[in-house]
């Protein structure tokens, strides 16, 4: 029977799955925006809304299940709920460019700062904490850019696509880095347990 102490390292070895799934889910709509000639506010709301609902549900469930530091689970739950709510609003509320800019700004500010806070709380205890801080800072920066952006649908939707691609690639690389960094630790632990 495995102890609780053995279960925590086991969960930690699978922590790479969350950023990889999150990254993959971000790259897909980013690429869809990049290859689409329609950069209207309506298209931006559709892509953002679809991504936010799917990402919020999938990544939220994975992250809440995987969080090992006390208090971190509730922060990821908040981000998941805010992301799904923003997605539902994007898909259901008829709005144009001002609504897109406002919605993405508010979503990015809330989720970005919550993720930065989660990373700061987990720093030194979870290897992924620095990736949370970086992703949170990048998302918070998106909020500032969308607030300061002149009202232009092509620029707004293009920046949203660029954000999703860059964040997605960063998270996939960070996730696989966590996996590869954990492999030598698992091998060393196996050697210590079975001389």
C-alpha positions as CSV (number, residue, x, y, z in Angstrom):
1,X,0.0,0.0,0.0
2,X,1.5,3.4,-1.1
3,X,1.8,6.0,1.5
4,X,0.7,9.7,1.1
5,X,4.4,10.6,0.9
6,X,4.9,8.2,-2.1
7,X,1.7,9.6,-3.8
8,X,3.0,13.2,-3.9
9,X,6.1,12.4,-5.9
10,X,4.0,10.2,-8.2
11,X,1.7,13.1,-8.9
12,X,4.7,15.4,-9.4
13,X,6.1,13.1,-12.1
14,X,2.8,13.6,-14.0
15,X,2.7,17.4,-13.6
16,X,4.1,17.8,-17.1
17,X,0.8,16.6,-18.6
18,X,-1.1,19.8,-17.6
19,X,1.2,22.3,-19.4
20,X,1.5,20.1,-22.5
21,X,-2.3,19.8,-22.8
22,X,-2.8,23.4,-22.1
23,X,-0.1,24.4,-24.6
24,X,-1.6,22.1,-27.3
25,X,-5.1,23.6,-26.7
26,X,-3.7,27.1,-27.1
27,X,-1.7,26.4,-30.3
28,X,-4.7,25.1,-32.2
29,X,-6.8,28.3,-32.1
30,X,-3.7,30.4,-32.5
31,X,-2.9,28.6,-35.8
32,X,-6.5,28.8,-36.9
33,X,-6.4,32.6,-36.5
34,X,-3.0,32.8,-38.3
35,X,-4.3,31.0,-41.3
36,X,-7.7,32.7,-41.4
37,X,-8.4,35.7,-43.6
38,X,-11.3,36.7,-41.3
39,X,-9.9,38.8,-38.5
40,X,-13.3,40.3,-37.5
41,X,-14.3,40.8,-34.0
42,X,-17.0,38.2,-34.4
43,X,-14.4,35.6,-35.5
44,X,-12.2,36.6,-32.6
45,X,-15.0,36.1,-30.1
46,X,-15.9,32.7,-31.6
47,X,-12.3,31.5,-31.5
48,X,-11.6,32.9,-28.0
49,X,-15.0,31.6,-26.7
50,X,-14.5,28.1,-28.0
51,X,-10.9,27.9,-26.8
52,X,-11.8,29.3,-23.3
53,X,-14.7,26.9,-22.7
54,X,-12.7,23.8,-23.8
55,X,-9.4,24.9,-22.2
56,X,-11.1,26.0,-19.0
57,X,-12.9,22.6,-18.6
58,X,-10.1,20.3,-19.7
59,X,-7.1,22.1,-18.2
60,X,-9.0,23.1,-15.1
61,X,-10.0,19.5,-14.3
62,X,-6.4,18.3,-14.9
63,X,-4.8,21.1,-12.9
64,X,-7.2,20.9,-9.9
65,X,-6.6,17.1,-9.8
66,X,-2.8,17.5,-10.0
67,X,-2.2,20.5,-7.7
68,X,-0.1,19.3,-4.7
69,X,0.5,22.6,-2.8
70,X,-2.2,23.6,-0.3
71,X,-4.2,26.5,-1.7
72,X,-3.0,26.1,-5.2
73,X,-5.9,23.8,-6.1
74,X,-8.4,26.6,-5.3
75,X,-6.4,29.1,-7.4
76,X,-6.6,26.8,-10.5
77,X,-10.3,26.3,-9.9
78,X,-10.8,30.1,-9.9
79,X,-8.9,30.3,-13.2
80,X,-10.9,27.5,-14.7
81,X,-14.2,29.0,-13.7
82,X,-13.2,32.5,-14.9
83,X,-12.0,31.1,-18.2
84,X,-15.1,29.0,-18.9
85,X,-17.3,32.0,-17.9
86,X,-15.4,34.3,-20.3
87,X,-15.8,31.7,-23.1
88,X,-19.5,31.4,-22.5
89,X,-19.9,35.2,-22.6
90,X,-17.8,35.4,-25.8
91,X,-20.1,32.7,-27.5
92,X,-23.4,34.0,-26.3
93,X,-23.4,37.8,-25.9
94,X,-23.7,39.6,-29.1
95,X,-20.9,42.1,-29.2
96,X,-18.4,43.7,-31.5
97,X,-14.8,44.9,-31.1
98,X,-15.3,46.9,-27.9
99,X,-16.8,43.8,-26.2
100,X,-13.9,41.6,-27.5
101,X,-11.3,44.0,-26.2
102,X,-13.0,44.4,-22.8
103,X,-13.7,40.7,-22.3
104,X,-10.2,39.5,-23.2
105,X,-8.7,42.3,-21.0
106,X,-10.7,41.4,-18.0
107,X,-10.1,37.7,-18.5
108,X,-6.4,38.1,-19.0
109,X,-6.0,40.4,-16.0
110,X,-7.8,38.1,-13.6
111,X,-6.3,34.8,-14.8
112,X,-2.8,36.3,-15.3
113,X,-2.5,37.7,-11.8
114,X,-4.0,34.6,-10.2
115,X,-1.5,32.4,-12.0
116,X,1.4,34.7,-11.0
117,X,0.2,34.4,-7.4
118,X,0.0,30.6,-7.7
119,X,3.5,30.5,-9.0
120,X,4.8,32.8,-6.3
121,X,3.1,30.7,-3.6
122,X,4.5,27.4,-5.0
123,X,8.0,28.7,-5.8
124,X,10.7,26.4,-4.4
125,X,8.2,23.6,-3.8
126,X,6.9,22.8,-7.4
127,X,9.2,22.8,-10.4
128,X,6.3,24.2,-12.6
129,X,6.0,27.4,-10.5
130,X,8.4,29.4,-12.6
131,X,6.4,28.5,-15.7
132,X,3.2,29.6,-13.9
133,X,4.8,32.9,-13.2
134,X,6.0,33.4,-16.8
135,X,2.6,32.3,-18.3
136,X,0.7,34.5,-15.8
137,X,3.0,37.5,-16.6
138,X,2.5,36.9,-20.3
139,X,-1.3,36.8,-19.9
140,X,-1.4,39.9,-17.7
141,X,0.7,41.6,-20.4
142,X,-2.0,40.7,-22.9
143,X,-4.6,42.4,-20.7
144,X,-2.5,45.6,-20.7
145,X,-2.0,45.4,-24.5
146,X,-5.7,44.9,-25.1
147,X,-6.6,47.9,-22.9
148,X,-4.1,50.2,-24.7
149,X,-4.8,48.8,-28.2
150,X,-6.4,51.2,-30.6
151,X,-9.8,49.8,-31.7
152,X,-8.8,47.7,-34.7
153,X,-10.2,44.2,-35.1
154,X,-7.4,42.9,-37.4
155,X,-4.8,43.9,-34.8
156,X,-6.8,42.6,-31.8
157,X,-7.6,39.2,-33.3
158,X,-4.0,38.9,-34.7
159,X,-2.5,39.7,-31.3
160,X,-4.9,37.1,-29.7
161,X,-3.7,34.5,-32.1
162,X,0.0,35.4,-31.5
163,X,-0.6,35.2,-27.8
164,X,-2.1,31.8,-28.1
165,X,0.7,30.4,-30.3
166,X,3.5,31.8,-28.2
167,X,1.9,30.7,-24.9
168,X,1.2,27.3,-26.3
169,X,4.7,26.7,-27.5
170,X,6.2,28.0,-24.2
171,X,3.9,25.7,-22.2
172,X,4.6,22.6,-24.4
173,X,8.4,23.2,-24.1
174,X,8.0,23.8,-20.3
175,X,5.9,20.7,-19.9
176,X,8.3,18.4,-21.7
177,X,11.2,20.0,-19.7
178,X,9.4,19.0,-16.5
179,X,9.0,15.4,-17.8
180,X,12.6,15.1,-18.8
181,X,13.9,16.7,-15.6
182,X,11.8,14.2,-13.6
183,X,13.2,11.1,-15.4
184,X,16.6,11.2,-13.7
185,X,15.0,11.8,-10.3
186,X,12.8,8.8,-10.8
187,X,15.7,6.7,-11.9
188,X,17.7,7.8,-8.9
189,X,14.8,7.0,-6.5
190,X,14.5,3.6,-8.0
191,X,18.2,2.9,-7.5
192,X,17.9,3.9,-3.8
193,X,14.9,1.7,-3.2
194,X,16.3,-1.3,-5.0
195,X,20.1,-1.6,-4.4
